Amino acid sequence: MLLTLEGLDGSGKSSCIDALRNASAVPDDTVFTREPTESWYGEAVRRSIADDQADPLAELFLYTADHAAHLSETVRPALDRGDVVISDRYSDSRFAYQGATLADAYEFADPLAFVREIHEPWTRPPDATIYLDIDPETAAERSGATNKFETASYLESVRENYERLIDHERERFVRIDTAEPLEDVAAQVIDAVETLL
Ligand code: TYD
């Protein structure tokens, strides 16, 4: 089973992942992973994130290359062994974030649909996705606006894209409101994962 965690920067994903690592409901051999990955593809992605002038289409393909390697090197082998995989960000991050960057820079009629289409023939969709919902102002504030993606106006567009993805596939998503204290959010994430497993 492949579970993914998604949300805007500052939504508390990392703390929830830490809580899941220690949760008794999560099997010991669960593979915890993330995108961008720690591979050299992920390294290329991080260089692009740090470059305010990076071309958005080039950046999309770097992230997508990282996803391809992540699938072949980590996700598919783990699923083939029968392990549970929990990924901190996955393809929905591309649909939502690059859907928003491309909307600003290129004349695609529907950037989100374009990004989804280039994944469709070869990706492995998640079985379930936990979406940590946070308002863009708080997200930008909490993440400290350390990179070009972390401004409230950009995160607003990213959030709209996540909403579109949820509308499109309601049965896959579990939405968790992050307005509550972090312990409560983490407890809800653990409950949701327990139910899904
Ligand atoms: P992440 O490593 O989750 O952020 P953090 O620095 O908080 O650990 O992700 C890095 C940034 O990359 C984040 O702003 C979201 C963005 N991102 C995309 O734009 N597209 C993607 O496909 C992914 C996986 C991340």
Residues whose N, C-alpha, C, O or C-beta is under 5 A from the ligand:
A	BS01	TYD	D9 E35 P36 Y63 R89 Y90 S93 R94 Y97 Q98 F149
